[in-house]
Amino acid sequence: MSDQIASLLEEDHDSVGRLFTELDEELSSSNIARAHELLDLFWARLAVHIRAEHLQLFPAVTNVAAAQFGGNGLPTFTEAQRVVVDLRSDHDFFMKELAQLMRMMRERVSDSSELKRRLSIVKERLDKHNRIEEEQVYVWPSLLFDAQRIAQLGEGVRKELNNLPQRFSPMSDAPLVCRGSGGAFCEAQHSLCNHFDNLFEFDVAMLSISRKLKSFCRSGSQRRARTDEVSTVTR
C-alpha cells in the first residue's frame, strides 16, 4: 500500500520510455509517418504523466505542514520545494520542446537527424528527471501520509494517467495524430503550447477551450432538438 504511488508512476516512466525507444527506432528507419504518430503519442503520454504530478502529487507533498519535513528520511521543507520547482521547470521544457518537434514533423522534415538530435537531448534530461522523482518525490508520500491518504492520492494519480486525450481512444477510426475534436483542434493544441510561459498556463488554456467546445456542442444539440420539435408540430 505504502509504495503504490511510486509503483504507479515508475511503471508509467517505464511505459513512456519503451514508447520513446520505438519512436527512435522508427526515426532510424526513416519511417517518418509512423514516427509522427509515435511522437504525438509520446507527447500526450508524457503530458498526462506530468498532469498527474501537477494536479495530484506535487500539491499533496507541498501543502503539508513544513514541520513534517526534515526528519524520517525527508528533506527540509525548503529543499522539497526547490526540488519540485526544478521538476516543474523540466516539465515546461519537455512540453515546449516536443511541441516544436511536432511542428517540424508536420512540416514534413525529410532529414531525421535533427529530430533525433533534439529528441536525444529530451531523453537525456528526462532520464535524469525521472531518477530524481523516483529517488526522492515518489518516496515522500509513504513517509508523510497514512494509508487512507495514500489510497486517495493513488486513485487520483491513476485517474489522471488513464485520462488520455480523446484522439487516442481505441474506438476512434481517425488517424492517430488528428483524433478527437478534429484536425483543426489538434493543430491548435500542438501550437498553443509555445505561447505560454509554463505548463500550468497551457493546461488552463486547453481546459478553457475544451469547456467552450462542450458548451458549443450542447448548444448545437439543443438547437437541433428545438428544430426537430418545430418540424414535428408543423407537419
Beta strands, then each sheet from edge to edge (+ up, - down):
end
